[in-house]
Amino acid sequence: MLSRAGNASLSSPDCLPASPGGAGVGEPLGRSSEQRTPKALLAQIVFRLDSALRRRQSIIEYTRDATCILRIKLYRIEADIVLADGSAARAGARIVDLHLWNEQIPPMAEQGASIAWARQMDLCFRHSLRELARYLAARPDLDDVALIRCTMAFGGPERNRQTVRMIGRYGFEPVPTVAPATLRERAHRFGENILISLMVLVRNAAALRRDTLRRGRTQVFLSRQVLEQRYGNRTGLGPPHRVAQRPDQPAVP
């Protein structure tokens, strides 16, 4: 299991914490009379369940920065992947899987998403990727990681396609899945969609949509090389990450 990184020195003044004082996952619930409501009780149950699932899946925070909106876990990819810049991972290779840090997502206003909220999310996402570049650079035991994956689950299939186009601005590219989801995988996704919907309801109700239980899954990948080029501090990252051997090329002695 990865360990937590220390306090991050980078700051983004326009990317504000989602809660006052930058409270994170360790903040206790239910201490005030306002929090002892049915909604607060539901929130406590939902986030405790989410916390237990994260521990079971070894999903960790890679920084304590209150403006970071991403968590990560190490994962072994099931199939060979090759990206446009030549970065590649063979089946069984380790990659970094991105997960939203739900408690630190900037909340929407009751009227829904606004230009100001979208800008805040953009700044927080870019800042989170900069923090990830710093974290990986400080972890030589992760030098074999060539790809970062994000599994999109923001809404129905139509909305997913829009989100894929949007996230392409950050350097991610879609990689279609070859095999259709099994019955077990579809059941698992439906359970995830229920949990996601509950988390959105108690944390950011304005973002809840009618298609929330139809959330599809679309995988997008970012190469380690692009991460370092776009978001790394070149003076502090050391030598550029080497592009992994393409699966269709012979091994180099």
VOGU-3710 file (C-alpha; in Angstrom, 3 decimals, decimal comma):
1> mlsragnasl> 0,000/0,000/0,000  1,274/3,449/-0,832  2,013/5,794/2,011  0,744/9,318/2,372  2,880/12,138/1,056  3,867/15,039/3,251  2,335/18,496/3,151  2,432/19,926/-0,355  4,173/23,252/-0,876  2,293/24,145/-4,065
11> sspdclpasp> -0,742/26,359/-3,657  -3,506/27,555/-5,933  -5,213/30,678/-4,535  -8,133/30,398/-6,962  -8,794/26,757/-6,094  -10,531/26,966/-2,741  -11,065/24,068/-0,324  -14,470/22,438/-0,544  -15,080/22,920/3,165  -14,101/25,670/5,620
21> ggagvgeplg> -10,586/25,335/6,914  -9,730/22,652/4,386  -11,312/19,876/6,420  -10,716/16,482/4,923  -11,709/12,890/5,429  -10,569/12,854/9,037  -13,071/15,497/10,170  -15,621/13,959/12,562  -19,307/14,199/11,773  -22,300/14,818/13,998
31> rsseqrtpka> -20,781/17,231/16,570  -23,235/20,113/16,214  -27,002/20,156/16,541  -27,243/21,134/12,872  -25,326/17,990/11,903  -27,598/15,676/13,944  -30,230/15,657/11,221  -31,391/12,675/9,140  -29,319/13,971/6,228  -26,247/14,268/8,459
41> llaqivfrld> -26,801/10,746/9,768  -27,090/9,453/6,199  -23,894/11,334/5,291  -22,077/9,739/8,215  -23,156/6,258/7,151  -22,341/6,824/3,475  -18,888/8,257/4,076  -18,003/5,601/6,634  -18,928/2,974/4,055  -16,879/4,797/1,433
51> salrrrqsii> -13,931/4,990/3,841  -14,123/1,241/4,531  -14,209/0,474/0,807  -11,203/2,730/0,194  -9,200/0,934/2,862  -10,147/-2,423/1,391  -9,113/-1,296/-2,112  -5,930/0,495/-0,927  -7,044/3,870/-2,293  -4,927/6,583/-0,675
61> eytrdatcil> -4,412/10,339/-0,595  -1,056/11,249/-2,115  -1,025/14,742/-0,602  -2,620/16,528/2,329  -3,312/19,603/0,234  -6,904/20,727/0,846  -7,297/21,753/-2,805  -6,452/18,304/-4,207  -9,543/16,516/-5,541  -7,928/13,202/-6,501
71> riklyriead> -6,880/10,006/-4,746  -4,922/7,113/-6,257  -4,422/3,383/-6,092  -1,973/1,064/-7,794  -3,566/-1,331/-10,240  -2,348/-4,023/-12,630  -3,735/-3,470/-16,107  -5,630/-6,362/-17,695  -4,603/-5,814/-21,331  -1,825/-4,208/-23,355
81> ivladgsaar> -2,270/-0,450/-23,756  -0,470/1,852/-26,217  -1,051/5,619/-26,248  -0,541/8,154/-29,014  2,875/9,283/-27,726  4,174/5,701/-27,727  3,826/5,174/-23,987  2,705/1,640/-23,285  1,932/-0,878/-20,584  1,792/-4,637/-21,006
91> agarivdlhl> -0,922/-6,712/-19,365  0,002/-7,119/-15,717  2,014/-3,893/-15,540  1,327/-1,452/-12,733  -0,552/1,765/-13,466  -1,928/4,554/-11,300  -5,716/4,626/-11,044  -7,304/8,006/-10,265  -10,286/8,356/-7,929  -12,173/11,495/-6,958
101> wneqippmae> -11,590/12,793/-3,439  -15,302/13,327/-2,887  -15,051/15,333/0,316  -12,897/17,969/-1,398  -14,899/18,463/-4,588  -16,027/22,125/-4,731  -19,766/22,182/-3,964  -22,205/23,526/-6,526  -24,686/26,274/-5,810  -28,335/25,257/-5,548
111> qgasiawarq> -28,861/26,590/-9,082  -26,389/24,021/-10,426  -23,054/24,332/-12,218  -21,832/27,820/-13,056  -18,879/29,249/-14,951  -17,221/30,078/-11,636  -17,681/26,486/-10,395  -16,317/25,057/-13,670  -13,259/27,313/-13,398  -12,705/26,233/-9,812
121> mdlcfrhslr> -12,926/22,559/-10,808  -10,498/23,162/-13,678  -7,961/24,797/-11,363  -8,340/22,078/-8,726  -7,945/19,290/-11,285  -4,801/20,818/-12,780  -3,417/21,420/-9,303  -4,150/17,792/-8,372  -2,197/16,592/-11,410  0,738/18,807/-10,446
131> elarylaarp> 0,665/17,256/-6,990  0,595/13,793/-8,560  3,640/14,593/-10,704  5,497/15,716/-7,578  4,448/12,610/-5,662  5,548/10,177/-8,365  8,847/12,011/-8,798  9,535/11,503/-5,094  8,776/7,770/-5,262  11,546/5,901/-7,131
141> dlddvalirc> 9,763/2,636/-6,300  7,064/3,760/-8,760  9,420/4,425/-11,681  7,902/1,466/-13,556  4,492/3,210/-13,706  4,108/4,560/-17,249  0,351/5,234/-17,410  -2,305/6,962/-15,332  -5,905/5,860/-15,786  -9,148/7,630/-15,045
151> tmafggpern> -12,434/5,736/-15,301  -15,153/8,214/-16,216  -18,498/7,695/-14,484  -20,084/11,144/-14,473  -23,431/10,250/-16,051  -25,145/8,354/-18,838  -23,357/7,376/-22,058  -24,159/10,690/-23,780  -22,738/12,751/-20,944  -19,691/10,487/-20,723
161> rqtvrmigry> -18,816/11,290/-24,344  -18,974/15,008/-23,578  -16,789/14,526/-20,501  -14,203/12,549/-22,493  -13,868/15,460/-24,926  -13,481/17,849/-22,010  -10,843/15,803/-20,162  -8,822/15,537/-23,371  -7,726/19,116/-22,656  -5,676/17,764/-19,746
171> gfepvptvap> -3,795/15,245/-21,897  -6,000/12,184/-21,370  -7,032/10,016/-24,305  -9,780/7,361/-24,466  -8,932/3,700/-24,930  -11,950/1,566/-25,866  -12,574/-1,597/-23,901  -12,388/-4,771/-25,978  -14,564/-7,143/-23,971  -18,137/-6,222/-22,948
181> atlrerahrf> -18,885/-6,026/-19,235  -19,912/-9,308/-17,641  -23,123/-9,691/-15,638  -21,080/-9,560/-12,426  -19,325/-6,375/-13,560  -22,631/-4,746/-14,485  -24,055/-5,626/-11,053  -20,938/-4,202/-9,405  -21,240/-0,982/-11,409  -24,892/-0,624/-10,438
191> genilislmv> -23,917/-0,938/-6,776  -21,212/1,680/-7,313  -23,747/3,972/-8,986  -26,037/3,717/-5,953  -23,164/4,641/-3,617  -22,051/7,494/-5,906  -25,622/8,819/-6,011  -25,874/8,761/-2,220  -22,547/10,552/-1,893  -23,627/13,229/-4,355
201> lvrnaaalrr> -26,946/13,597/-2,548  -25,410/14,219/0,867  -22,376/16,206/-0,300  -23,386/18,093/-3,432  -27,108/17,622/-4,039  -27,231/20,238/-6,805  -25,079/17,913/-8,940  -27,510/14,972/-8,701  -28,976/14,093/-12,110  -31,771/11,849/-13,333
211> dtlrrgrtqv> -29,329/9,583/-15,156  -27,163/9,035/-12,080  -28,009/5,314/-11,839  -27,213/4,866/-15,554  -23,635/6,023/-15,178  -21,549/4,293/-17,793  -17,822/3,613/-17,617  -15,282/5,089/-20,024  -11,547/4,670/-19,492  -9,146/7,464/-20,394
221> flsrqvleqr> -5,365/7,347/-19,986  -2,608/9,880/-19,422  1,004/8,909/-20,047  3,564/9,506/-17,325  5,597/11,399/-19,898  2,753/13,833/-20,644  2,062/14,208/-16,908  5,643/15,311/-16,331  5,749/17,577/-19,383  2,490/19,380/-18,599
231> ygnrtglgpp> 2,348/19,371/-14,815  5,833/18,650/-13,525  8,310/21,146/-12,159  11,202/20,332/-14,445  13,781/21,554/-11,912  12,504/19,160/-9,277  11,418/16,063/-11,164  14,770/14,698/-12,254  15,247/13,062/-15,669  12,162/12,675/-17,906
241> hrvaqrpdqp> 10,297/9,406/-17,579  11,286/6,875/-20,233  8,596/5,729/-22,635  7,802/2,085/-21,977  8,429/-0,569/-24,626  5,470/-0,924/-27,020  3,795/-4,337/-26,684  4,175/-4,965/-30,426  7,932/-4,372/-30,400  10,554/-7,023/-29,602
251> avp> 12,139/-6,818/-26,197  15,392/-4,888/-25,975  18,240/-6,976/-24,540
//
